[in-house]
Amino acid sequence: MIEHMCSQPRDGRDAASIVFDLPGYDVVDAVDLPLGGRRVVVQARARDEACPGCGVLSARVHAWARQHVTALPCGGDAVEVVVRKPRMVCAEPACPRRTFTQATDELPLRARCSRRLREQLVEAVVDSGRAVGEVAAAFGVAWWTVQNAIDAAAVTLPDADTVAVRELGIDEHRFARARFFREPQTRSWRRIEPWMSTFVDARTGQVLGVVDGRGSTGIQSWLEQRSLSWREGIKVVAIDPSAPFRAAITRALPRARVAVDHWHLVKLANQAVTTVRQRVSREQHGRRGRKNDPVWAHRMLLLRAGDRLSLRALRRLQDVFDRDDPTDEISAAWAVKEHTRMLLACNDIESATTARGQLGIAVLAADMPETWTLWNTINAWWDEIETFITTGVTNARTEAANTGVKHIKRTGRGYRNHDHYQARILLRSHRRTRRRRTLNQQGTTLKCE
């Protein structure tokens, strides 16, 4: 025998109020609208309110007003919420504000959306990565309502000075596509690329700030705006091989060490191999490489790590050198690239110095402009390479943050307002970092148990 049992709610709410679940409010009435959707009339459960002018509690109602508020859909249909709000009479005779309207955390004064709806709007845009226009259409609100919710959430973000950072990463990305402008005096065309630079906590991946441009002026200005204690806490700054970045860090953070990211140096070595391959193909065939040319068909094989190649891949590589490298320049450039990788894989300064000498011998044997350029870059950034080898600080999380920034840009099909763009970037990074930290803490707790 099955006995149906129904327990009464402890707070005394009726069934409709429990189903609608608007914190602090009870459902007074609910009707279906002729054109679809529902109209739900709610009223605050509390009957006393503090006067915003003097702070004295009052339970005397002067009049009742109705306010239309947009709320979350219920049961798959749009909901029009009508709030029955009392206008209270101040109990303090000396208060100049004689009457005031009731306001709650869920529905603040002059609110047109419920707090839960605003939270869902921010979650849909920031966490799910949807466009503002798409979210506005899905929830039945205006575009600026969604954007205002994002801006309000961005205001509550903690300041960068409150985030304890020991390892900082700096990188740039292009804000929009390149544009061409005609100079009024010379009438010549000028290419303008709108860049932005991001500051990222190299340990957690949280974006701390975004500035326009990628020059030393903007970088130095943002760093100097931080508190003295925050700047003194920075021990290592990871950057790309960018002279403006290094100059700004040297002036703004004189005590911090600069580490160059090894991935970009390997990229420069791969670019040297590609440049040599293209030049040799033009000199040998008088044209660009084609798919029937062995060196062009295996161009990606040349860029793979030599110590990770299988025996079959090594035989294919040697066959390419024998068949399509009559001057041995491509094989020499490949050897320089591999020596560069060996140098950046060192774990201590002593082995790195030895690898540097071997790289110099390989560059001297190759004796090509492309390899000499790479060698000069290595020497110019040797102090930063030593910092990378000793500390192991890279721009990996900074590059990951930039990937997320690019997704935001593509989702919005570009941004005209820099403030909206930066708000999306900072909100997304903060919420993801907080979620990642929570998961790590939960995992640590489970391991301890």
SEFIKOL-839966 format. One record per residue (C-alpha): residue number from 0; residue in one letter; chain; x, y, z. Coordinates in steps of 0.2 Angstrom, whole numbers. Layout:
+-----+------+-----+-------+-------+-------+
: seq : type : mol :    xx :    yy :    zz :
+-----+------+-----+-------+-------+-------+
: NUM :    A :   A :     X :     Y :     Z :
...
+-----+------+-----+-------+-------+-------+
# end
This chain:
+-----+------+-----+-------+-------+-------+
: seq : type : mol :    xx :    yy :    zz :
+-----+------+-----+-------+-------+-------+
:   0 :    M :   A :     0 :     0 :     0 :
:   1 :    I :   A :     7 :    17 :    -5 :
:   2 :    E :   A :     3 :    31 :     6 :
:   3 :    H :   A :     4 :    49 :    -2 :
:   4 :    M :   A :    11 :    61 :    10 :
:   5 :    C :   A :    12 :    80 :     8 :
:   6 :    S :   A :    22 :    91 :    20 :
:   7 :    Q :   A :    18 :   109 :    22 :
:   8 :    P :   A :    33 :   121 :    19 :
:   9 :    R :   A :    41 :   128 :    35 :
:  10 :    D :   A :    40 :   146 :    29 :
:  11 :    G :   A :    21 :   145 :    26 :
:  12 :    R :   A :    22 :   148 :     7 :
:  13 :    D :   A :     8 :   141 :    -5 :
:  14 :    A :   A :    12 :   130 :   -19 :
:  15 :    A :   A :    12 :   143 :   -33 :
:  16 :    S :   A :    25 :   153 :   -23 :
:  17 :    I :   A :    36 :   138 :   -21 :
:  18 :    V :   A :    35 :   134 :   -40 :
:  19 :    F :   A :    38 :   151 :   -45 :
:  20 :    D :   A :    52 :   153 :   -32 :
:  21 :    L :   A :    55 :   172 :   -32 :
:  22 :    P :   A :    65 :   174 :   -16 :
:  23 :    G :   A :    56 :   185 :    -3 :
:  24 :    Y :   A :    39 :   186 :   -13 :
:  25 :    D :   A :    23 :   177 :   -13 :
:  26 :    V :   A :    12 :   174 :   -29 :
:  27 :    V :   A :    -4 :   183 :   -27 :
:  28 :    D :   A :   -12 :   179 :   -44 :
:  29 :    A :   A :    -7 :   171 :   -61 :
:  30 :    V :   A :   -16 :   171 :   -77 :
:  31 :    D :   A :   -13 :   165 :   -95 :
:  32 :    L :   A :   -12 :   179 :  -108 :
:  33 :    P :   A :   -22 :   178 :  -124 :
:  34 :    L :   A :    -7 :   180 :  -135 :
:  35 :    G :   A :     4 :   167 :  -125 :
:  36 :    G :   A :    14 :   168 :  -110 :
:  37 :    R :   A :     9 :   171 :   -92 :
:  38 :    R :   A :     6 :   186 :   -80 :
:  39 :    V :   A :    11 :   183 :   -62 :
:  40 :    V :   A :     7 :   195 :   -49 :
:  41 :    V :   A :    18 :   194 :   -34 :
:  42 :    Q :   A :    20 :   204 :   -17 :
:  43 :    A :   A :    34 :   205 :    -5 :
:  44 :    R :   A :    32 :   194 :    10 :
:  45 :    A :   A :    40 :   207 :    22 :
:  46 :    R :   A :    28 :   221 :    28 :
:  47 :    D :   A :    40 :   233 :    36 :
:  48 :    E :   A :    53 :   243 :    27 :
:  49 :    A :   A :    67 :   255 :    33 :
:  50 :    C :   A :    66 :   272 :    27 :
:  51 :    P :   A :    81 :   276 :    15 :
:  52 :    G :   A :    81 :   294 :    22 :
:  53 :    C :   A :    82 :   291 :    41 :
:  54 :    G :   A :    83 :   272 :    43 :
:  55 :    V :   A :    67 :   271 :    54 :
:  56 :    L :   A :    57 :   255 :    51 :
:  57 :    S :   A :    39 :   258 :    45 :
:  58 :    A :   A :    24 :   246 :    43 :
:  59 :    R :   A :    11 :   259 :    38 :
:  60 :    V :   A :     6 :   258 :    20 :
:  61 :    H :   A :     1 :   274 :    11 :
:  62 :    A :   A :    -4 :   267 :    -6 :
:  63 :    W :   A :    -1 :   252 :   -17 :
:  64 :    A :   A :     8 :   253 :   -34 :
:  65 :    R :   A :    11 :   240 :   -48 :
:  66 :    Q :   A :    27 :   238 :   -57 :
:  67 :    H :   A :    30 :   227 :   -72 :
:  68 :    V :   A :    46 :   217 :   -71 :
:  69 :    T :   A :    54 :   205 :   -84 :
:  70 :    A :   A :    59 :   188 :   -76 :
:  71 :    L :   A :    65 :   171 :   -81 :
:  72 :    P :   A :    54 :   160 :   -92 :
:  73 :    C :   A :    43 :   148 :   -82 :
:  74 :    G :   A :    37 :   132 :   -89 :
:  75 :    G :   A :    45 :   136 :  -106 :
:  76 :    D :   A :    34 :   152 :  -108 :
:  77 :    A :   A :    38 :   170 :  -106 :
:  78 :    V :   A :    32 :   177 :   -90 :
:  79 :    E :   A :    26 :   195 :   -86 :
:  80 :    V :   A :    29 :   198 :   -68 :
:  81 :    V :   A :    18 :   212 :   -60 :
:  82 :    V :   A :    25 :   217 :   -43 :
:  83 :    R :   A :    12 :   224 :   -30 :
:  84 :    K :   A :    23 :   236 :   -21 :
:  85 :    P :   A :    18 :   246 :    -5 :
:  86 :    R :   A :    22 :   264 :    -4 :
:  87 :    M :   A :    26 :   266 :    15 :
:  88 :    V :   A :    24 :   281 :    26 :
:  89 :    C :   A :    39 :   286 :    36 :
:  90 :    A :   A :    37 :   284 :    55 :
:  91 :    E :   A :    49 :   298 :    59 :
:  92 :    P :   A :    40 :   315 :    59 :
:  93 :    A :   A :    56 :   325 :    57 :
:  94 :    C :   A :    61 :   315 :    41 :
:  95 :    P :   A :    60 :   326 :    26 :
:  96 :    R :   A :    56 :   310 :    16 :
:  97 :    R :   A :    37 :   307 :    20 :
:  98 :    T :   A :    35 :   292 :     9 :
:  99 :    F :   A :    45 :   279 :     1 :
: 100 :    T :   A :    43 :   263 :   -10 :
: 101 :    Q :   A :    48 :   246 :    -4 :
: 102 :    A :   A :    64 :   238 :   -12 :
: 103 :    T :   A :    72 :   221 :   -10 :
: 104 :    D :   A :    88 :   213 :   -15 :
: 105 :    E :   A :    79 :   203 :   -28 :
: 106 :    L :   A :    70 :   218 :   -36 :
: 107 :    P :   A :    80 :   234 :   -31 :
: 108 :    L :   A :    73 :   252 :   -34 :
: 109 :    R :   A :    67 :   256 :   -52 :
: 110 :    A :   A :    73 :   238 :   -57 :
: 111 :    R :   A :    65 :   232 :   -74 :
: 112 :    C :   A :    73 :   214 :   -72 :
: 113 :    S :   A :    74 :   202 :   -58 :
: 114 :    R :   A :    91 :   198 :   -50 :
: 115 :    R :   A :    90 :   180 :   -56 :
: 116 :    L :   A :    87 :   186 :   -74 :
: 117 :    R :   A :   102 :   197 :   -74 :
: 118 :    E :   A :   113 :   183 :   -67 :
: 119 :    Q :   A :   106 :   171 :   -80 :
: 120 :    L :   A :   110 :   184 :   -94 :
: 121 :    V :   A :   128 :   187 :   -88 :
: 122 :    E :   A :   130 :   168 :   -86 :
: 123 :    A :   A :   124 :   165 :  -104 :
: 124 :    V :   A :   135 :   178 :  -112 :
: 125 :    V :   A :   151 :   176 :  -101 :
: 126 :    D :   A :   151 :   157 :   -96 :
: 127 :    S :   A :   143 :   150 :  -112 :
: 128 :    G :   A :   151 :   162 :  -124 :
: 129 :    R :   A :   135 :   167 :  -133 :
: 130 :    A :   A :   133 :   184 :  -142 :
: 131 :    V :   A :   124 :   198 :  -133 :
: 132 :    G :   A :   111 :   199 :  -147 :
: 133 :    E :   A :   108 :   181 :  -147 :
: 134 :    V :   A :   105 :   181 :  -128 :
: 135 :    A :   A :    94 :   196 :  -129 :
: 136 :    A :   A :    83 :   187 :  -141 :
: 137 :    A :   A :    82 :   171 :  -132 :
: 138 :    F :   A :    77 :   179 :  -115 :
: 139 :    G :   A :    65 :   192 :  -123 :
: 140 :    V :   A :    74 :   207 :  -117 :
: 141 :    A :   A :    83 :   222 :  -126 :
: 142 :    W :   A :   101 :   222 :  -131 :
: 143 :    W :   A :   106 :   236 :  -119 :
: 144 :    T :   A :    98 :   226 :  -105 :
: 145 :    V :   A :   110 :   212 :  -107 :
: 146 :    Q :   A :   125 :   224 :  -109 :
: 147 :    N :   A :   120 :   234 :   -94 :
: 148 :    A :   A :   120 :   217 :   -84 :
: 149 :    I :   A :   137 :   213 :   -90 :
: 150 :    D :   A :   144 :   231 :   -86 :
: 151 :    A :   A :   136 :   230 :   -69 :
: 152 :    A :   A :   145 :   213 :   -66 :
: 153 :    A :   A :   161 :   220 :   -72 :
: 154 :    V :   A :   161 :   234 :   -59 :
: 155 :    T :   A :   161 :   221 :   -45 :
: 156 :    L :   A :   177 :   213 :   -51 :
: 157 :    P :   A :   191 :   214 :   -39 :
: 158 :    D :   A :   205 :   227 :   -43 :
: 159 :    A :   A :   221 :   220 :   -50 :
: 160 :    D :   A :   230 :   227 :   -35 :
: 161 :    T :   A :   221 :   215 :   -24 :
: 162 :    V :   A :   227 :   200 :   -33 :
: 163 :    A :   A :   243 :   193 :   -27 :
: 164 :    V :   A :   254 :   190 :   -42 :
: 165 :    R :   A :   272 :   184 :   -42 :
: 166 :    E :   A :   274 :   179 :   -60 :
: 167 :    L :   A :   266 :   190 :   -74 :
: 168 :    G :   A :   263 :   187 :   -92 :
: 169 :    I :   A :   261 :   200 :  -105 :
: 170 :    D :   A :   255 :   197 :  -123 :
: 171 :    E :   A :   247 :   206 :  -137 :
: 172 :    H :   A :   232 :   202 :  -149 :
: 173 :    R :   A :   224 :   212 :  -163 :
: 174 :    F :   A :   208 :   220 :  -158 :
: 175 :    A :   A :   200 :   221 :  -175 :
: 176 :    R :   A :   205 :   219 :  -194 :
: 177 :    A :   A :   218 :   230 :  -202 :
: 178 :    R :   A :   212 :   246 :  -209 :
: 179 :    F :   A :   219 :   258 :  -222 :
: 180 :    F :   A :   219 :   277 :  -220 :
: 181 :    R :   A :   225 :   291 :  -232 :
: 182 :    E :   A :   237 :   304 :  -225 :
: 183 :    P :   A :   230 :   321 :  -228 :
: 184 :    Q :   A :   247 :   329 :  -232 :
: 185 :    T :   A :   255 :   316 :  -243 :
: 186 :    R :   A :   240 :   308 :  -249 :
: 187 :    S :   A :   248 :   291 :  -246 :
: 188 :    W :   A :   239 :   276 :  -239 :
: 189 :    R :   A :   244 :   270 :  -221 :
: 190 :    R :   A :   240 :   253 :  -214 :
: 191 :    I :   A :   233 :   254 :  -196 :
: 192 :    E :   A :   232 :   238 :  -185 :
: 193 :    P :   A :   222 :   240 :  -169 :
: 194 :    W :   A :   232 :   230 :  -156 :
: 195 :    M :   A :   228 :   227 :  -138 :
: 196 :    S :   A :   240 :   220 :  -124 :
: 197 :    T :   A :   234 :   209 :  -110 :
: 198 :    F :   A :   241 :   207 :   -93 :
: 199 :    V :   A :   239 :   189 :   -86 :
: 200 :    D :   A :   244 :   180 :   -70 :
: 201 :    A :   A :   256 :   168 :   -77 :
: 202 :    R :   A :   251 :   155 :   -63 :
: 203 :    T :   A :   232 :   155 :   -63 :
: 204 :    G :   A :   229 :   162 :   -81 :
: 205 :    Q :   A :   218 :   176 :   -74 :
: 206 :    V :   A :   218 :   192 :   -85 :
: 207 :    L :   A :   222 :   207 :   -74 :
: 208 :    G :   A :   220 :   221 :   -87 :
: 209 :    V :   A :   219 :   226 :  -105 :
: 210 :    V :   A :   227 :   241 :  -113 :
: 211 :    D :   A :   226 :   248 :  -131 :
: 212 :    G :   A :   241 :   246 :  -142 :
: 213 :    R :   A :   257 :   236 :  -140 :
: 214 :    G :   A :   270 :   249 :  -137 :
: 215 :    S :   A :   280 :   252 :  -122 :
: 216 :    T :   A :   270 :   268 :  -117 :
: 217 :    G :   A :   254 :   259 :  -113 :
: 218 :    I :   A :   263 :   244 :  -105 :
: 219 :    Q :   A :   273 :   256 :   -93 :
: 220 :    S :   A :   258 :   266 :   -89 :
: 221 :    W :   A :   247 :   252 :   -84 :
: 222 :    L :   A :   261 :   245 :   -73 :
: 223 :    E :   A :   265 :   261 :   -65 :
: 224 :    Q :   A :   246 :   263 :   -60 :
: 225 :    R :   A :   248 :   248 :   -49 :
: 226 :    S :   A :   252 :   250 :   -31 :
: 227 :    L :   A :   270 :   250 :   -25 :
: 228 :    S :   A :   267 :   234 :   -15 :
: 229 :    W :   A :   260 :   225 :   -30 :
: 230 :    R :   A :   274 :   230 :   -41 :
: 231 :    E :   A :   287 :   224 :   -28 :
: 232 :    G :   A :   279 :   207 :   -27 :
: 233 :    I :   A :   282 :   204 :   -46 :
: 234 :    K :   A :   297 :   192 :   -47 :
: 235 :    V :   A :   297 :   187 :   -65 :
: 236 :    V :   A :   288 :   194 :   -81 :
: 237 :    A :   A :   286 :   182 :   -96 :
: 238 :    I :   A :   285 :   190 :  -113 :
: 239 :    D :   A :   288 :   187 :  -131 :
: 240 :    P :   A :   304 :   193 :  -139 :
: 241 :    S :   A :   297 :   211 :  -139 :
: 242 :    A :   A :   309 :   225 :  -136 :
: 243 :    P :   A :   295 :   238 :  -132 :
: 244 :    F :   A :   289 :   226 :  -119 :
: 245 :    R :   A :   306 :   223 :  -111 :
: 246 :    A :   A :   309 :   242 :  -111 :
: 247 :    A :   A :   293 :   246 :  -102 :
: 248 :    I :   A :   296 :   232 :   -89 :
: 249 :    T :   A :   314 :   238 :   -86 :
: 250 :    R :   A :   307 :   255 :   -82 :
: 251 :    A :   A :   292 :   251 :   -72 :
: 252 :    L :   A :   298 :   235 :   -63 :
: 253 :    P :   A :   316 :   237 :   -60 :
: 254 :    R :   A :   317 :   223 :   -48 :
: 255 :    A :   A :   308 :   210 :   -59 :
: 256 :    R :   A :   317 :   198 :   -70 :
: 257 :    V :   A :   311 :   196 :   -88 :
: 258 :    A :   A :   309 :   178 :   -96 :
: 259 :    V :   A :   307 :   176 :  -114 :
: 260 :    D :   A :   295 :   163 :  -120 :
: 261 :    H :   A :   304 :   148 :  -128 :
: 262 :    W :   A :   289 :   144 :  -139 :
: 263 :    H :   A :   292 :   160 :  -149 :
: 264 :    L :   A :   311 :   157 :  -151 :
: 265 :    V :   A :   307 :   139 :  -158 :
: 266 :    K :   A :   295 :   148 :  -170 :
: 267 :    L :   A :   309 :   159 :  -176 :
: 268 :    A :   A :   320 :   144 :  -179 :
: 269 :    N :   A :   306 :   136 :  -189 :
: 270 :    Q :   A :   303 :   152 :  -198 :
: 271 :    A :   A :   322 :   152 :  -203 :
: 272 :    V :   A :   320 :   134 :  -210 :
: 273 :    T :   A :   305 :   139 :  -220 :
: 274 :    T :   A :   313 :   154 :  -227 :
: 275 :    V :   A :   329 :   144 :  -232 :
: 276 :    R :   A :   318 :   131 :  -240 :
: 277 :    Q :   A :   308 :   144 :  -250 :
: 278 :    R :   A :   324 :   153 :  -256 :
: 279 :    V :   A :   333 :   136 :  -261 :
: 280 :    S :   A :   317 :   131 :  -271 :
: 281 :    R :   A :   317 :   148 :  -280 :
: 282 :    E :   A :   336 :   147 :  -284 :
: 283 :    Q :   A :   335 :   128 :  -290 :
: 284 :    H :   A :   318 :   128 :  -299 :
: 285 :    G :   A :   315 :   146 :  -303 :
: 286 :    R :   A :   298 :   146 :  -295 :
: 287 :    R :   A :   289 :   142 :  -279 :
: 288 :    G :   A :   288 :   125 :  -272 :
: 289 :    R :   A :   275 :   113 :  -279 :
: 290 :    K :   A :   267 :    97 :  -273 :
: 291 :    N :   A :   279 :    86 :  -284 :
: 292 :    D :   A :   294 :    93 :  -275 :
: 293 :    P :   A :   300 :    82 :  -261 :
: 294 :    V :   A :   305 :    97 :  -250 :
: 295 :    W :   A :   288 :   105 :  -252 :
: 296 :    A :   A :   278 :    89 :  -250 :
: 297 :    H :   A :   288 :    86 :  -233 :
: 298 :    R :   A :   288 :   105 :  -228 :
: 299 :    M :   A :   279 :   100 :  -211 :
: 300 :    L :   A :   291 :    86 :  -208 :
: 301 :    L :   A :   305 :    99 :  -208 :
: 302 :    L :   A :   297 :   108 :  -193 :
: 303 :    R :   A :   293 :    93 :  -182 :
: 304 :    A :   A :   305 :    90 :  -167 :
: 305 :    G :   A :   319 :    79 :  -173 :
: 306 :    D :   A :   320 :    69 :  -156 :
: 307 :    R :   A :   302 :    64 :  -158 :
: 308 :    L :   A :   303 :    57 :  -176 :
: 309 :    S :   A :   301 :    39 :  -179 :
: 310 :    L :   A :   314 :    29 :  -189 :
: 311 :    R :   A :   303 :    30 :  -204 :
: 312 :    A :   A :   301 :    48 :  -203 :
: 313 :    L :   A :   320 :    50 :  -201 :
: 314 :    R :   A :   322 :    40 :  -217 :
: 315 :    R :   A :   310 :    51 :  -226 :
: 316 :    L :   A :   319 :    67 :  -220 :
: 317 :    Q :   A :   336 :    60 :  -226 :
: 318 :    D :   A :   328 :    56 :  -243 :
: 319 :    V :   A :   322 :    74 :  -244 :
: 320 :    F :   A :   339 :    80 :  -241 :
: 321 :    D :   A :   347 :    69 :  -253 :
: 322 :    R :   A :   335 :    72 :  -267 :
: 323 :    D :   A :   330 :    90 :  -266 :
: 324 :    D :   A :   344 :    99 :  -256 :
: 325 :    P :   A :   359 :   100 :  -268 :
: 326 :    T :   A :   367 :   114 :  -258 :
: 327 :    D :   A :   364 :   107 :  -241 :
: 328 :    E :   A :   357 :   123 :  -235 :
: 329 :    I :   A :   341 :   116 :  -230 :
: 330 :    S :   A :   349 :   102 :  -219 :
: 331 :    A :   A :   360 :   115 :  -212 :
: 332 :    A :   A :   346 :   126 :  -207 :
: 333 :    W :   A :   337 :   111 :  -200 :
: 334 :    A :   A :   352 :   107 :  -189 :
: 335 :    V :   A :   352 :   125 :  -182 :
: 336 :    K :   A :   334 :   123 :  -178 :
: 337 :    E :   A :   337 :   107 :  -168 :
: 338 :    H :   A :   352 :   115 :  -159 :
: 339 :    T :   A :   340 :   129 :  -154 :
: 340 :    R :   A :   327 :   117 :  -147 :
: 341 :    M :   A :   341 :   108 :  -137 :
: 342 :    L :   A :   347 :   124 :  -130 :
: 343 :    L :   A :   329 :   129 :  -124 :
: 344 :    A :   A :   327 :   111 :  -117 :
: 345 :    C :   A :   341 :   113 :  -105 :
: 346 :    N :   A :   337 :   114 :   -86 :
: 347 :    D :   A :   353 :   123 :   -79 :
: 348 :    I :   A :   364 :   137 :   -85 :
: 349 :    E :   A :   380 :   126 :   -87 :
: 350 :    S :   A :   371 :   114 :  -100 :
: 351 :    A :   A :   363 :   129 :  -108 :
: 352 :    T :   A :   380 :   137 :  -110 :
: 353 :    T :   A :   387 :   121 :  -118 :
: 354 :    A :   A :   372 :   120 :  -130 :
: 355 :    R :   A :   374 :   138 :  -135 :
: 356 :    G :   A :   392 :   135 :  -140 :
: 357 :    Q :   A :   386 :   120 :  -151 :
: 358 :    L :   A :   373 :   131 :  -158 :
: 359 :    G :   A :   386 :   144 :  -163 :
: 360 :    I :   A :   396 :   130 :  -172 :
: 361 :    A :   A :   381 :   125 :  -181 :
: 362 :    V :   A :   377 :   143 :  -186 :
: 363 :    L :   A :   395 :   146 :  -192 :
: 364 :    A :   A :   394 :   130 :  -202 :
: 365 :    A :   A :   378 :   135 :  -210 :
: 366 :    D :   A :   384 :   153 :  -214 :
: 367 :    M :   A :   367 :   159 :  -221 :
: 368 :    P :   A :   358 :   176 :  -217 :
: 369 :    E :   A :   343 :   167 :  -210 :
: 370 :    T :   A :   353 :   157 :  -197 :
: 371 :    W :   A :   364 :   172 :  -193 :
: 372 :    T :   A :   348 :   182 :  -189 :
: 373 :    L :   A :   342 :   169 :  -178 :
: 374 :    W :   A :   359 :   168 :  -169 :
: 375 :    N :   A :   359 :   187 :  -166 :
: 376 :    T :   A :   342 :   186 :  -159 :
: 377 :    I :   A :   347 :   172 :  -147 :
: 378 :    N :   A :   362 :   183 :  -141 :
: 379 :    A :   A :   352 :   199 :  -139 :
: 380 :    W :   A :   339 :   189 :  -128 :
: 381 :    W :   A :   352 :   178 :  -119 :
: 382 :    D :   A :   349 :   186 :  -101 :
: 383 :    E :   A :   330 :   183 :  -103 :
: 384 :    I :   A :   333 :   165 :  -110 :
: 385 :    E :   A :   344 :   162 :   -94 :
: 386 :    T :   A :   329 :   168 :   -83 :
: 387 :    F :   A :   318 :   156 :   -92 :
: 388 :    I :   A :   329 :   141 :   -90 :
: 389 :    T :   A :   332 :   145 :   -71 :
: 390 :    T :   A :   313 :   149 :   -67 :
: 391 :    G :   A :   304 :   139 :   -80 :
: 392 :    V :   A :   291 :   154 :   -81 :
: 393 :    T :   A :   282 :   154 :   -98 :
: 394 :    N :   A :   268 :   163 :  -107 :
: 395 :    A :   A :   258 :   147 :  -109 :
: 396 :    R :   A :   243 :   153 :   -98 :
: 397 :    T :   A :   245 :   170 :  -107 :
: 398 :    E :   A :   243 :   162 :  -124 :
: 399 :    A :   A :   228 :   152 :  -117 :
: 400 :    A :   A :   220 :   168 :  -111 :
: 401 :    N :   A :   223 :   176 :  -128 :
: 402 :    T :   A :   214 :   161 :  -136 :
: 403 :    G :   A :   199 :   165 :  -126 :
: 404 :    V :   A :   200 :   183 :  -130 :
: 405 :    K :   A :   200 :   179 :  -148 :
: 406 :    H :   A :   184 :   168 :  -146 :
: 407 :    I :   A :   176 :   183 :  -138 :
: 408 :    K :   A :   180 :   194 :  -152 :
: 409 :    R :   A :   174 :   181 :  -165 :
: 410 :    T :   A :   158 :   178 :  -156 :
: 411 :    G :   A :   154 :   196 :  -156 :
: 412 :    R :   A :   159 :   199 :  -174 :
: 413 :    G :   A :   171 :   212 :  -168 :
: 414 :    Y :   A :   168 :   226 :  -156 :
: 415 :    R :   A :   166 :   245 :  -158 :
: 416 :    N :   A :   166 :   249 :  -140 :
: 417 :    H :   A :   183 :   245 :  -131 :
: 418 :    D :   A :   174 :   246 :  -114 :
: 419 :    H :   A :   162 :   232 :  -118 :
: 420 :    Y :   A :   176 :   222 :  -126 :
: 421 :    Q :   A :   187 :   223 :  -110 :
: 422 :    A :   A :   172 :   220 :   -98 :
: 423 :    R :   A :   169 :   203 :  -108 :
: 424 :    I :   A :   187 :   198 :  -107 :
: 425 :    L :   A :   189 :   202 :   -88 :
: 426 :    L :   A :   173 :   194 :   -83 :
: 427 :    R :   A :   176 :   178 :   -93 :
: 428 :    S :   A :   194 :   176 :   -86 :
: 429 :    H :   A :   189 :   180 :   -68 :
: 430 :    R :   A :   174 :   168 :   -68 :
: 431 :    R :   A :   184 :   154 :   -76 :
: 432 :    T :   A :   199 :   156 :   -64 :
: 433 :    R :   A :   187 :   156 :   -49 :
: 434 :    R :   A :   179 :   140 :   -56 :
: 435 :    R :   A :   196 :   132 :   -59 :
: 436 :    R :   A :   202 :   136 :   -41 :
: 437 :    T :   A :   186 :   129 :   -34 :
: 438 :    L :   A :   188 :   112 :   -43 :
: 439 :    N :   A :   207 :   112 :   -38 :
: 440 :    Q :   A :   202 :   114 :   -20 :
: 441 :    Q :   A :   188 :   101 :   -21 :
: 442 :    G :   A :   201 :    89 :   -29 :
: 443 :    T :   A :   214 :    92 :   -15 :
: 444 :    T :   A :   200 :    89 :    -2 :
: 445 :    L :   A :   196 :    72 :   -10 :
: 446 :    K :   A :   214 :    67 :   -10 :
: 447 :    C :   A :   216 :    71 :     8 :
: 448 :    E :   A :   201 :    61 :    13 :
+-----+------+-----+-------+-------+-------+
# end
